[in-house]
Amino acid sequence: MRPTTLVRLALAGTRTDTARVVLTALSALLATLAGLAALTVLAIEKPAGDAWAQSEQYRNALLREPGLRGGTAFALLMLMVPVLALAGQCARLGAPARDRRLAAIRLAGATPGQVTRLVVLETGVAALLGTFVGLGVYLVGRDLLHRPDARGQLALPTDVLPSPGALAGVVLGLPVVAALATALMLRTVTTSPLGVSRKAARERGPGPWAGLLIGFGVASFALIRPAANQFDDSGELTWLVPLLFAGGALAAMIGVVIGTGWISYHCGRLLRRHARRAPALLAAGRLMADPWAGSRTFAALLAALIFGGGAAAQRAYFATKDQLDREQSRLAGAGDGGANPFYLSTMDLVDGAIAVAILIATGGLIVALVEGIVARRRAYAALVATGVPRATLSRSVAWQALAPAVPAILLALTVGTLLGRGLVGEVSAGGGSTLVCDATAALCDDPATREQYSRIVYFPEVQRAVPVPLEHLAWLGAGALAAVLVTVGVGLLFLRVSTALDELRTT
């Protein structure tokens, strides 16, 4: 196949294919911005001299203190998780029609390698376009946001730039990953043009073995503090704590996502057993026929909620520690001087990042639900033709989305909270003494009279359990449920178009 023919076939398609290309480019743009922002934070150079010297050219302590930059970069990289999930949902948009088009090209004589190159070219070019636009937005925004204040300090690290190799790795690496992932998803189409596959009849739903992954993740986080305390002085096994953190978070996230398939299947069984109306029964059949649709649909949202639950537990820890420090300061006669609001204000930024992640995940939900409705438009049109009201189908779609979403949201928030509490389960303070002078400032400053009016105040060590942040978790759950409801509302707008009787003639 000539290169010009390959390019012409890659650019051919319907409006759905155009929308898929545009959404893929947008996802690549967002992922590029998140990756370049993280690399920019890591590119900040340490001042010469002391290893812990702060970069005073920044106003924000997250950028000024070297010990906090790694966590800031990690949080920015975590924003790529919902973006990449959105890209995966966008790649499924119009999947049946694309599969038929690729199968027709195979039947016309194209080899599997040629069809694979066609898929790689279509996705790779779209992602490359998005990364180049993202790089341009990053460079333009870097110049526009470079505004030092009166003291010469910057709000963002606009005075540094990642290395050319790092920039090239993000701009060129993301399209390669996107193209390879798309080729992997379409391997059955390129291998067998007739789409023949064997599927064993599933008499039982997905097994609950995802709980093992969740338990492993929670146990790994519970071992982080003992491991850090044991090896802190010796300096050995410094790799153990990052390994427990990364492995536990990944295992818990995968467990929650694939556990949604088990939840979907059993929600379908409960609906089939107890429901008496057509909408719930239709939703039950669909949930049991494809229980993994919930895992694919809610993956990005559940990942964001896991981080949200962990962040809520961290906020509760910092709030409890702040309150305990204030009490200790008042006991020592120092007023509220022991309080440090820095970490609480930092958690505000983390919550903002989680809100952005939930917003991006909502976009992925909309794409997934619309794609599912469009892919089954012939079945919906056939039901309408046999006399099923469109209102019944609308309620069925709502049941199908909300039935697994509510328990999955609760599971994600619970797992995220358990992970956070595995790191910080209690707060301790005190266990010392302080010298208090009960006189005027002049008498206390005079060495001859200071000892006469001074006394030693002893305060015991106080340990306090970190409360469960129920209010914060409730707000997160309400926001996630609102995102699902908005998604259902948008999907129902497409349902009416997809149930037109003309869709019965769709091939």
N, C-alpha and C positions, 0 to 999 in steps of 0.2 A: 504494500500500500504506500503510495507516494505521501510525502510529508504534507503537501498541499491538500490532498484528499483527507488526510487525518485531521488536519486543522479544520477543514470545512465540516466534517462530520461532528467534530467536537463542538463547534459553534451552532450546529443545527439543533432544533428543538422547539417546543411550545413555550407559552408564557410561563408555565410551571417550571420548565428547565431554566428560563431566564431568572425567575424568582429564586431558584435554588442557587444559581451562580452568584446573584447579588447578596443573598444571605450568607453564603460561604465567604465571600470577600469581606462582608461586615464582621463576621466572627473572627477572621484572620486579623482584621484591623484592630479589634478590641484586644485580642490576645497579644498582638505586637506591642500595643501601648502598655499593657500590664508587664510584659517581659522587659521592655526597655526601661520602665520606671524602676523595676527591681534592680536591674543592672546599674542604673545610675546611682542608686543608693549604695550599692556595693563598691562603686568606683570612687567614692569619697576617700581622699587620702588622709592618713593619720598625720597629725602635726609631728614635726621632728622633735626628738627628745623623749619625754615620758611616753610609755606605751599607752597610758590611759588618758593622755591629754585630749581635751575636747576641741572640736572644730568650732571655734567661736564665731565663724562667719554665718552661722545658721541660727534662726530664732527658735526653732523647734528642737526640743531635747532628743526626740527620736532620731534626728540627723546629727545633732551635736555630739552625743555620747557614743563612743565606738561600740560599747557593749550592747546597744539597742538597735544598731543598724541591721544586724543579721535577722532579728525578729521582724523588723519593718520590711525587709526584702522578702522574707518568707510569706508575710501577710499579702504582699503585692502579688507574689507568685500564685498564692491560693486563689486569687481572683481569676486566674486562667482556668481553673477547674470548671466553673459554670460556663465560661466562654467556650471551652473545648467541647463541653457537653452540648451547648447550643449548636456548635458546628456539626456534631454528630447527628442531632435532630434535623438540621437543615439538609444534610446529605441524604436523608430518607424522604425528603419532600418529592412527591411525584415518582416514588420508587417503582411502582408497578408499570407505569408507562415507559420509564427508562429501561426497565428490565426487558420489556417487550421489544423496544427499539434495538437494544444490544443483541437480543436473541435473533432478531431479523437480520442484523448485520452478520452474525455468525452463520446463519442459514444461507446467506448470500455468498459465503465462501471465505469470510475473514477467519483468520486463525485466532486461537485464544490469546496469543501474545499481542496481536494487533488490537483486539478489543480491549485488552488490559492497558495498552498504551493510550488508547482513545479515552478511557476512563481517567487515567493518570493525568493526561493533558487537560481534560476538562476541569478537574478539581484543582490540579496544580496551578494552572493559569489563574483561576479565580482567587485562590489563596495567595498567590504571588502578587496579584494586583492589590489585594487587601493589605498585605504586609508593606508594600511600597508606599501606599497611601498612608498607612500607619506611621511609617518612618518619616514621611513628610510632615504629618501632623505633629509628631514628636519634636522635630527640629524647629518647626515654626512656633509651636507652643513654648519651647525652651527659650526662644528669643523674646517672645511676648511677655512671658512671666518673669523674666530677669529684671526685677525691680527692687534694688536694695533700699532699705529704709534709711532714716536719718543717721542711724549708727552704722550703716554699711552692712547690716545683716540681711540674709535672704530667707524667704519663707520656704523655698524649694531649692534643691541642689542643681540650680541652673548654671552653675559655674564649672561643672564637671561633665565629662562625656565618656561613655563606655568605650573600650578599645574597639578598633575597627573589626577585629576578629569576633568580638562579642556581638556587635551590630550585625555582621554578616551571618552569624550563627542563628540569630533570631529571625532576620528577614528571609533567609534562604532555608532555614531548618524547618520552620512551621509549614511552608508549602509541601516540603518533602514528606513530612509526617502525615499531613492531610491526604496527600495523594496515595501514599502507601496504605493508609487506613481505608480509604474508599476502594482501592483495588482488593483489599482483603475482604471487605463486605460483599463485593460483587464477584467473588471467585466462583460461586456456583453457576452464575449466569455465563461467565466466560468459558467455563468448562463444559457445561451441558446447555446448549441453546434451547432445548425443549423444556428446561426447568424441571426435569424429573428428579424427584428425591424421595427417599423412603423415610417415612415417619412412623415410628412405633406408636401404637395406640397408648395413650396415657390414661390408665385407669385410676391412677392416684396422682394427686397434685405434686408440686415441688416439695421435696423433703425439708424438714426444719434444720438442716445441717448448717444453714447460714448463722444460726445461733452460736455455733462453735466459733465462727470467725468473730462475732461480736464479743463473746466471752474472752477470746484470746486478746482482743484489743483492749478491753477494760482491764484485764489482768496485767497486760504490759504497762499500761499507764499507772497502775497501782504499784508496780515494781520500780518506777523511775526514781522516786524519792529515796527509798532504801538503797538502791544501787548508787545514787549520787552521794549519799551520806557515807556509804561504806568505802568508796574509792576516792573520796574527795581529798583525803590527806595523802594517800599513797600515790595518787596520780596514775594508777594503773587502770586498764580497761576504760579509757576515755571514750572509746567508740560505743560502749554499751548503752549509754543514755540516749544518744541520737538514734541508735538502732531500735531501741524500745519505743521511742517516740514515733519514728517514721513507720515502723512495722505495725505498731498498735493502731495508729490513726488509719493506715491503709486497710488493715484487716477489718476494723470496725466499719469503715465507710463501705467496703465491698459487702460486708455482711448485711448492713442495713439495706443497701440497694437491691441485692439479690433476694433478701428476705421479703421485699415487697411482692415478689412473685408468689411466695407462699401465702402472704396476706391476701393478695388478689384472688387466688384460687379458693381459699376458705371463705372469703367474703361472698364469692359466687355460690359456694355450696350452701351457706346460710340463707342467702337470698332465694335460692331455688327451693329450699326446704320450707321457708316461712312466708315467702311473698305470695300474694294472691292476685296481684294486678300485672298487667302486661309489661309496663315499663321496667319494673324490677326484675321480672322473669327474663326479658330480653337482655338486660344487663348481666344477669347471672350467667346466662349461656355464653355471652361474650367473654366474661371474666374467666370462666373455666376453660374456654377454648384456647385463649391466649393469655395465660396469667403473667407472662413475662413482659407484656405490654406496659404494665405499671412500672416495672423496673426501668424500662427504657425511658418512659415518659417522665418519671419523677426523679431521675438520677441526680440531675444538677440541683434541684430544689432540696432534696434530702441531704446532699453534701453540704450545701450552705447552712441548713438547719443544724447539722452536727457541729459545725464550727460555731454557729450561733449559741447552741447549748453550752459548749465548752467556754465560750467567751462570757456567757452569763454566769457560769460558775466562777470564773476568774474575777469578774466584777464583784460578785458577792464576797470573795476572799479579800479583795482590796478594800471594799467598804467596811468589812468587819475589822480588818487591821487598822484602818484609819480611825474607826470609832474606839478601838482599844488603845491606840496610841494617844488619842485625846484624853481618855480617862486616866491613863498613866501620867500624862503631862499635868493634868489638873491635880492629881494626887501628889505630884512632886512640887506643886506650887509654881509651875511654869506656864499656867494658862493652857492655851491650845497650841503651843509652839511645837509640839511633837507631831502634829498632823502634816501629811504631805499629800496634796491633791494631785500630784503629777500622774500617778498611775490611773486614777479615776478619769482624768482628762484624756489619757491615752486610750482607755477603753472606749471613750466616745468615738475616737477615730476608728477603732476596730468595729464598733457597731455600725458606723457609716459604711465601712467596707462590706460588712455582711448584708446591709440593706441593698447595696449595689449588686451584690451577688444574687440576692433573691430577685431583684428586678430583672437581671439577665436571665436567671432561671425561668422567670415567668415568660419571657420571650420564647425560650425553648419549649415550654409547655404549650404555648399557643401553636407553634409550628407542628409539634407532635400531634396535638388533637386535630388540627385542621387536616394534616396529612392522613390521619386515620379515617376521618370522615370522607375525604375525597377518594381514598383508596377503596372504600366500601360503598361508593355511591350507587353502583348497580344494585346491590343488595337492599339499600335503603329505598331506592326508586321502586324496586319490585314489591317491597312491603307496602309502600304507599299505593301502588297500583292494585293490590289485593284488598285495599280498604282500611289499612292501618292509619290512623290520624297522625299528622306530623307532630302534634303535641305529645303523643305517646312516644314517638321516637326522640323528641327533645328531652323528655323526662328520663328516657332510657340512657341517653348520653350523659345526663347529669348523674344518674345513679352509677354508671360505669366509671366516672371520674372521681366522685366523692366517696364511694364506698371503700376503695382501698386507700384513698388519700388521707382520710382522717386518722386511721390507726398507724399509717406509715409516718405521718407527721409527728404523732405522739412517740413513736418508736425512735425516730431520729433525734428529737429533743431529749428524750430520756438517755439515749446512748451518749449524746454530746455532754449532757450534765454529768453522767457517770465518769466520762473521760476527764472532765475538768476537776471533779472532786477527787479523782485518783491522784492528781497532782497536788491539790491543796484541800485537805479535808478539815484542817483546824488551824487556828492562829494562836500563837503564844507571844507574850510580851512581859516585861518586868523582870523580876528576879535580881534586883540590884538595889543600890542606895544612892542618895544624892544629898548634897549639902545645901540647906536652906537657911537664909539669913532673915530673921524676923525683926527688921529695923529699917530705918530710912536708908536711902542710897548712900548718903554721906558716911553713916556709921558702918555700913557694910563694905564700903570701898576702903575705909581706913584699916590698915593691918592691925593697929593697936586695939581696935574695938570690934573687929569682925568676929573673932573667935568667941567673944563674950555673948554675942547675939545669934550665933550660928548653932544649928542642930542638924543631926543626921536623920534623914527620913528613909526608912526601909520599906520597900514595897515588894510583895511576893510575886512570884511568876504566875501569870494568869494564862490559862488555856481556854479557848472558846471555840466551839464548833461553828463552822461556816454554815449559815442557813441555806436552805434550798431556795434559789431565786424564782419563786413561783410566779410573781408578777411579771418579771422579765420574760420568762418562758411563755406565759400566757400571751404577751404581746407578740412574741415571735410566732407562736402557733396561729394567732388570729391573722397576722400578716400573711403567713403561708396559705391559710385557708382562703383569705380574700384573693390571693393570687390565683388559686385554683378556680374560685368562682368567676373571676374575670375571664379566665381561660375558657371556662364552659360557656360564658356569655358570648365570647367571640366565636367559639366553635359553632354555636347554634345559628349564628348568622350565615355560616357556610352550609349548614344542614339544609336550609330551605332551597338553596340553589342546587345542592347535590341530590335532592329528592325529586327533581323535575322528571316527568315521564320520558323526556328525550334521552335521559341518561341510560335507559334500557337498551339503547342502540350503541352505547359506548363499547368499544372493543378493547 
